[in-house]
């Protein structure tokens, strides 16, 4: 809840009024003080100090893989320029009682100057003109979009990051930040313990979960290093945590489908001759598929090359030919440890969402979005729990 309050109410939205009405050069001390306050609050909530690149990642909107806690310096010129674009004609009328063409031209020059300063401050190569900004419905958001893209571009171009952090930035997406938008609603499974939430944020931002690495106590032919980021622990077989995470996601999908009277069966037996069970959930009918559909839930390590694509390819190589002979289809619901979901499974998610929409009287898009968020949330929650359940020799 604290993250949602900082993002949507207590934090930046209050200060945004000052940024929209004051020239950034005139309020630098206030901007620095506010950023220090926000950074200290964020570090207290996460339980760790942030490196500069991690603070920039947290600045990005969720759609870019951040957590939507803006940095004042990254937004100030967008707010001020956007406000000028929206109000320069109104200011003219208020101050002079009528629309004065000469004054309007002078104020338009001021707007143009602010726009050029915006481009200079953020070194953006965006191919937009002042007319594009003036014609947009929300100039501040229009300008902020390009700043966010520039911040993300600069983060990906950094050369002094560890390989883990570089992969993390490449994998960050709207999916990986989806769970941070969720309201804490325990009765539908949208709740984590404080420890799980903090660990999930640390993992999401590439913060060291542990002070140092160690040797995991899991049984393996070779010693396994439990790294300080927690990556190994998200896929360690010790204690059955991988099975628990998989089963929670499977159960969520199954229960939602049964709750809206979709014909399905969990862990169906005797689908293949060698007792393989390719269907975590077997659906009798999914629009777009002519045969019964085997939904296979798989959660993979995000810090590998093309993890989702490789997981799906491996499942299809293992099952597809035999399933076709049995007049069955296969859909793999592949999620990586950061929360990315492969789009192959979306027809199934949308079908369940459409039935939920009919039952609850909401739009299909809203129901589908909520279901997808709950799937990601559950996966991230049990990934965090796995990281916390570390076992060293």
Secondary structure as a PSIPRED ss2 file (coil, helix, strand):
# PSIPRED VFORMAT (PSIPRED V4.0)

   1 X C   1.000  0.000  0.000
   2 X H   0.000  1.000  0.000
   3 X H   0.000  1.000  0.000
   4 X H   0.000  1.000  0.000
   5 X H   0.000  1.000  0.000
   6 X H   0.000  1.000  0.000
   7 X H   0.000  1.000  0.000
   8 X H   0.000  1.000  0.000
   9 X H   0.000  1.000  0.000
  10 X H   0.000  1.000  0.000
  11 X C   1.000  0.000  0.000
  12 X H   0.000  1.000  0.000
  13 X H   0.000  1.000  0.000
  14 X H   0.000  1.000  0.000
  15 X H   0.000  1.000  0.000
  16 X H   0.000  1.000  0.000
  17 X H   0.000  1.000  0.000
  18 X H   0.000  1.000  0.000
  19 X H   0.000  1.000  0.000
  20 X H   0.000  1.000  0.000
  21 X H   0.000  1.000  0.000
  22 X C   1.000  0.000  0.000
  23 X C   1.000  0.000  0.000
  24 X H   0.000  1.000  0.000
  25 X H   0.000  1.000  0.000
  26 X H   0.000  1.000  0.000
  27 X C   1.000  0.000  0.000
  28 X H   0.000  1.000  0.000
  29 X H   0.000  1.000  0.000
  30 X H   0.000  1.000  0.000
  31 X H   0.000  1.000  0.000
  32 X H   0.000  1.000  0.000
  33 X H   0.000  1.000  0.000
  34 X H   0.000  1.000  0.000
  35 X H   0.000  1.000  0.000
  36 X H   0.000  1.000  0.000
  37 X H   0.000  1.000  0.000
  38 X H   0.000  1.000  0.000
  39 X H   0.000  1.000  0.000
  40 X H   0.000  1.000  0.000
  41 X H   0.000  1.000  0.000
  42 X H   0.000  1.000  0.000
  43 X H   0.000  1.000  0.000
  44 X H   0.000  1.000  0.000
  45 X H   0.000  1.000  0.000
  46 X H   0.000  1.000  0.000
  47 X C   1.000  0.000  0.000
  48 X C   1.000  0.000  0.000
  49 X C   1.000  0.000  0.000
  50 X C   1.000  0.000  0.000
  51 X C   1.000  0.000  0.000
  52 X H   0.000  1.000  0.000
  53 X H   0.000  1.000  0.000
  54 X H   0.000  1.000  0.000
  55 X H   0.000  1.000  0.000
  56 X H   0.000  1.000  0.000
  57 X H   0.000  1.000  0.000
  58 X H   0.000  1.000  0.000
  59 X H   0.000  1.000  0.000
  60 X C   1.000  0.000  0.000
  61 X C   1.000  0.000  0.000
  62 X H   0.000  1.000  0.000
  63 X H   0.000  1.000  0.000
  64 X H   0.000  1.000  0.000
  65 X C   1.000  0.000  0.000
  66 X C   1.000  0.000  0.000
  67 X C   1.000  0.000  0.000
  68 X C   1.000  0.000  0.000
  69 X C   1.000  0.000  0.000
  70 X C   1.000  0.000  0.000
  71 X C   1.000  0.000  0.000
  72 X H   0.000  1.000  0.000
  73 X H   0.000  1.000  0.000
  74 X H   0.000  1.000  0.000
  75 X H   0.000  1.000  0.000
  76 X H   0.000  1.000  0.000
  77 X H   0.000  1.000  0.000
  78 X H   0.000  1.000  0.000
  79 X H   0.000  1.000  0.000
  80 X H   0.000  1.000  0.000
  81 X H   0.000  1.000  0.000
  82 X H   0.000  1.000  0.000
  83 X H   0.000  1.000  0.000
  84 X H   0.000  1.000  0.000
  85 X H   0.000  1.000  0.000
  86 X H   0.000  1.000  0.000
  87 X H   0.000  1.000  0.000
  88 X H   0.000  1.000  0.000
  89 X H   0.000  1.000  0.000
  90 X H   0.000  1.000  0.000
  91 X H   0.000  1.000  0.000
  92 X H   0.000  1.000  0.000
  93 X H   0.000  1.000  0.000
  94 X H   0.000  1.000  0.000
  95 X H   0.000  1.000  0.000
  96 X H   0.000  1.000  0.000
  97 X C   1.000  0.000  0.000
  98 X C   1.000  0.000  0.000
  99 X C   1.000  0.000  0.000
 100 X C   1.000  0.000  0.000
 101 X H   0.000  1.000  0.000
 102 X H   0.000  1.000  0.000
 103 X H   0.000  1.000  0.000
 104 X H   0.000  1.000  0.000
 105 X H   0.000  1.000  0.000
 106 X H   0.000  1.000  0.000
 107 X H   0.000  1.000  0.000
 108 X H   0.000  1.000  0.000
 109 X H   0.000  1.000  0.000
 110 X H   0.000  1.000  0.000
 111 X H   0.000  1.000  0.000
 112 X H   0.000  1.000  0.000
 113 X H   0.000  1.000  0.000
 114 X H   0.000  1.000  0.000
 115 X H   0.000  1.000  0.000
 116 X H   0.000  1.000  0.000
 117 X H   0.000  1.000  0.000
 118 X H   0.000  1.000  0.000
 119 X H   0.000  1.000  0.000
 120 X H   0.000  1.000  0.000
 121 X H   0.000  1.000  0.000
 122 X H   0.000  1.000  0.000
 123 X C   1.000  0.000  0.000
 124 X C   1.000  0.000  0.000
 125 X C   1.000  0.000  0.000
 126 X C   1.000  0.000  0.000
 127 X C   1.000  0.000  0.000
 128 X C   1.000  0.000  0.000
 129 X C   1.000  0.000  0.000
 130 X H   0.000  1.000  0.000
 131 X H   0.000  1.000  0.000
 132 X H   0.000  1.000  0.000
 133 X H   0.000  1.000  0.000
 134 X H   0.000  1.000  0.000
 135 X H   0.000  1.000  0.000
 136 X C   1.000  0.000  0.000
 137 X C   1.000  0.000  0.000
 138 X C   1.000  0.000  0.000
 139 X H   0.000  1.000  0.000
 140 X H   0.000  1.000  0.000
 141 X H   0.000  1.000  0.000
 142 X H   0.000  1.000  0.000
 143 X H   0.000  1.000  0.000
 144 X H   0.000  1.000  0.000
 145 X H   0.000  1.000  0.000
 146 X H   0.000  1.000  0.000
 147 X H   0.000  1.000  0.000
 148 X H   0.000  1.000  0.000
 149 X H   0.000  1.000  0.000
 150 X H   0.000  1.000  0.000
 151 X H   0.000  1.000  0.000
 152 X H   0.000  1.000  0.000
 153 X H   0.000  1.000  0.000
 154 X H   0.000  1.000  0.000
 155 X H   0.000  1.000  0.000
 156 X H   0.000  1.000  0.000
 157 X C   1.000  0.000  0.000
 158 X C   1.000  0.000  0.000
 159 X C   1.000  0.000  0.000
 160 X C   1.000  0.000  0.000
 161 X C   1.000  0.000  0.000
 162 X C   1.000  0.000  0.000
 163 X H   0.000  1.000  0.000
 164 X H   0.000  1.000  0.000
 165 X H   0.000  1.000  0.000
 166 X H   0.000  1.000  0.000
 167 X H   0.000  1.000  0.000
 168 X H   0.000  1.000  0.000
 169 X H   0.000  1.000  0.000
 170 X H   0.000  1.000  0.000
 171 X H   0.000  1.000  0.000
 172 X C   1.000  0.000  0.000
 173 X C   1.000  0.000  0.000
 174 X H   0.000  1.000  0.000
 175 X H   0.000  1.000  0.000
 176 X H   0.000  1.000  0.000
 177 X H   0.000  1.000  0.000
 178 X H   0.000  1.000  0.000
 179 X H   0.000  1.000  0.000
 180 X H   0.000  1.000  0.000
 181 X H   0.000  1.000  0.000
 182 X C   1.000  0.000  0.000
 183 X C   1.000  0.000  0.000
 184 X C   1.000  0.000  0.000
 185 X E   0.000  0.000  1.000
 186 X H   0.000  1.000  0.000
 187 X H   0.000  1.000  0.000
 188 X H   0.000  1.000  0.000
 189 X C   1.000  0.000  0.000
 190 X E   0.000  0.000  1.000
 191 X C   1.000  0.000  0.000
 192 X C   1.000  0.000  0.000
 193 X C   1.000  0.000  0.000
 194 X H   0.000  1.000  0.000
 195 X H   0.000  1.000  0.000
 196 X H   0.000  1.000  0.000
 197 X H   0.000  1.000  0.000
 198 X H   0.000  1.000  0.000
 199 X H   0.000  1.000  0.000
 200 X H   0.000  1.000  0.000
 201 X H   0.000  1.000  0.000
 202 X H   0.000  1.000  0.000
 203 X H   0.000  1.000  0.000
 204 X H   0.000  1.000  0.000
 205 X H   0.000  1.000  0.000
 206 X C   1.000  0.000  0.000
 207 X C   1.000  0.000  0.000
 208 X C   1.000  0.000  0.000
 209 X C   1.000  0.000  0.000
 210 X C   1.000  0.000  0.000
 211 X C   1.000  0.000  0.000
 212 X C   1.000  0.000  0.000
 213 X C   1.000  0.000  0.000
 214 X E   0.000  0.000  1.000
 215 X E   0.000  0.000  1.000
 216 X E   0.000  0.000  1.000
 217 X C   1.000  0.000  0.000
 218 X C   1.000  0.000  0.000
 219 X C   1.000  0.000  0.000
 220 X C   1.000  0.000  0.000
 221 X C   1.000  0.000  0.000
 222 X C   1.000  0.000  0.000
 223 X C   1.000  0.000  0.000
 224 X C   1.000  0.000  0.000
 225 X E   0.000  0.000  1.000
 226 X E   0.000  0.000  1.000
 227 X C   1.000  0.000  0.000
 228 X C   1.000  0.000  0.000
 229 X C   1.000  0.000  0.000
 230 X C   1.000  0.000  0.000
 231 X C   1.000  0.000  0.000
 232 X H   0.000  1.000  0.000
 233 X H   0.000  1.000  0.000
 234 X H   0.000  1.000  0.000
 235 X H   0.000  1.000  0.000
 236 X C   1.000  0.000  0.000
 237 X C   1.000  0.000  0.000
 238 X H   0.000  1.000  0.000
 239 X H   0.000  1.000  0.000
 240 X H   0.000  1.000  0.000
 241 X H   0.000  1.000  0.000
 242 X H   0.000  1.000  0.000
 243 X H   0.000  1.000  0.000
 244 X H   0.000  1.000  0.000
 245 X H   0.000  1.000  0.000
 246 X H   0.000  1.000  0.000
 247 X H   0.000  1.000  0.000
 248 X H   0.000  1.000  0.000
 249 X H   0.000  1.000  0.000
 250 X H   0.000  1.000  0.000
 251 X H   0.000  1.000  0.000
 252 X H   0.000  1.000  0.000
 253 X H   0.000  1.000  0.000
 254 X H   0.000  1.000  0.000
 255 X H   0.000  1.000  0.000
 256 X H   0.000  1.000  0.000
 257 X H   0.000  1.000  0.000
 258 X H   0.000  1.000  0.000
 259 X H   0.000  1.000  0.000
 260 X C   1.000  0.000  0.000
 261 X C   1.000  0.000  0.000
 262 X C   1.000  0.000  0.000
 263 X C   1.000  0.000  0.000
 264 X E   0.000  0.000  1.000
 265 X E   0.000  0.000  1.000
 266 X E   0.000  0.000  1.000
 267 X C   1.000  0.000  0.000
 268 X C   1.000  0.000  0.000
 269 X C   1.000  0.000  0.000
 270 X C   1.000  0.000  0.000
 271 X C   1.000  0.000  0.000
 272 X C   1.000  0.000  0.000
 273 X C   1.000  0.000  0.000
 274 X C   1.000  0.000  0.000
 275 X C   1.000  0.000  0.000
 276 X C   1.000  0.000  0.000
 277 X C   1.000  0.000  0.000
 278 X C   1.000  0.000  0.000
 279 X C   1.000  0.000  0.000
 280 X C   1.000  0.000  0.000
 281 X E   0.000  0.000  1.000
 282 X E   0.000  0.000  1.000
 283 X E   0.000  0.000  1.000
 284 X C   1.000  0.000  0.000
 285 X C   1.000  0.000  0.000
 286 X C   1.000  0.000  0.000
 287 X C   1.000  0.000  0.000
 288 X C   1.000  0.000  0.000
 289 X C   1.000  0.000  0.000
 290 X C   1.000  0.000  0.000
 291 X C   1.000  0.000  0.000
 292 X E   0.000  0.000  1.000
 293 X E   0.000  0.000  1.000
 294 X E   0.000  0.000  1.000
 295 X E   0.000  0.000  1.000
 296 X E   0.000  0.000  1.000
 297 X E   0.000  0.000  1.000
 298 X E   0.000  0.000  1.000
 299 X E   0.000  0.000  1.000
 300 X E   0.000  0.000  1.000
 301 X C   1.000  0.000  0.000
 302 X C   1.000  0.000  0.000
 303 X C   1.000  0.000  0.000
 304 X C   1.000  0.000  0.000
 305 X C   1.000  0.000  0.000
 306 X C   1.000  0.000  0.000
 307 X H   0.000  1.000  0.000
 308 X H   0.000  1.000  0.000
 309 X H   0.000  1.000  0.000
 310 X H   0.000  1.000  0.000
 311 X H   0.000  1.000  0.000
 312 X H   0.000  1.000  0.000
 313 X H   0.000  1.000  0.000
 314 X H   0.000  1.000  0.000
 315 X H   0.000  1.000  0.000
 316 X H   0.000  1.000  0.000
 317 X H   0.000  1.000  0.000
 318 X H   0.000  1.000  0.000
 319 X H   0.000  1.000  0.000
 320 X H   0.000  1.000  0.000
 321 X H   0.000  1.000  0.000
 322 X H   0.000  1.000  0.000
 323 X H   0.000  1.000  0.000
 324 X H   0.000  1.000  0.000
 325 X H   0.000  1.000  0.000
 326 X C   1.000  0.000  0.000
 327 X C   1.000  0.000  0.000
 328 X E   0.000  0.000  1.000
 329 X E   0.000  0.000  1.000
 330 X E   0.000  0.000  1.000
 331 X E   0.000  0.000  1.000
 332 X E   0.000  0.000  1.000
 333 X E   0.000  0.000  1.000
 334 X E   0.000  0.000  1.000
 335 X E   0.000  0.000  1.000
 336 X E   0.000  0.000  1.000
 337 X C   1.000  0.000  0.000
 338 X C   1.000  0.000  0.000
 339 X C   1.000  0.000  0.000
 340 X C   1.000  0.000  0.000
 341 X E   0.000  0.000  1.000
 342 X C   1.000  0.000  0.000
 343 X H   0.000  1.000  0.000
 344 X H   0.000  1.000  0.000
 345 X H   0.000  1.000  0.000
 346 X H   0.000  1.000  0.000
 347 X H   0.000  1.000  0.000
 348 X H   0.000  1.000  0.000
 349 X H   0.000  1.000  0.000
 350 X H   0.000  1.000  0.000
 351 X H   0.000  1.000  0.000
 352 X H   0.000  1.000  0.000
 353 X H   0.000  1.000  0.000
 354 X H   0.000  1.000  0.000
 355 X H   0.000  1.000  0.000
 356 X H   0.000  1.000  0.000
 357 X H   0.000  1.000  0.000
 358 X H   0.000  1.000  0.000
 359 X H   0.000  1.000  0.000
 360 X H   0.000  1.000  0.000
 361 X C   1.000  0.000  0.000
 362 X C   1.000  0.000  0.000
 363 X C   1.000  0.000  0.000
 364 X H   0.000  1.000  0.000
 365 X H   0.000  1.000  0.000
 366 X H   0.000  1.000  0.000
 367 X H   0.000  1.000  0.000
 368 X H   0.000  1.000  0.000
 369 X H   0.000  1.000  0.000
 370 X H   0.000  1.000  0.000
 371 X H   0.000  1.000  0.000
 372 X H   0.000  1.000  0.000
 373 X H   0.000  1.000  0.000
 374 X H   0.000  1.000  0.000
 375 X H   0.000  1.000  0.000
 376 X H   0.000  1.000  0.000
 377 X H   0.000  1.000  0.000
 378 X H   0.000  1.000  0.000
 379 X H   0.000  1.000  0.000
 380 X H   0.000  1.000  0.000
 381 X H   0.000  1.000  0.000
 382 X H   0.000  1.000  0.000
 383 X H   0.000  1.000  0.000
 384 X H   0.000  1.000  0.000
 385 X H   0.000  1.000  0.000
 386 X H   0.000  1.000  0.000
 387 X H   0.000  1.000  0.000
 388 X H   0.000  1.000  0.000
 389 X C   1.000  0.000  0.000
 390 X C   1.000  0.000  0.000
 391 X C   1.000  0.000  0.000
 392 X E   0.000  0.000  1.000
 393 X C   1.000  0.000  0.000
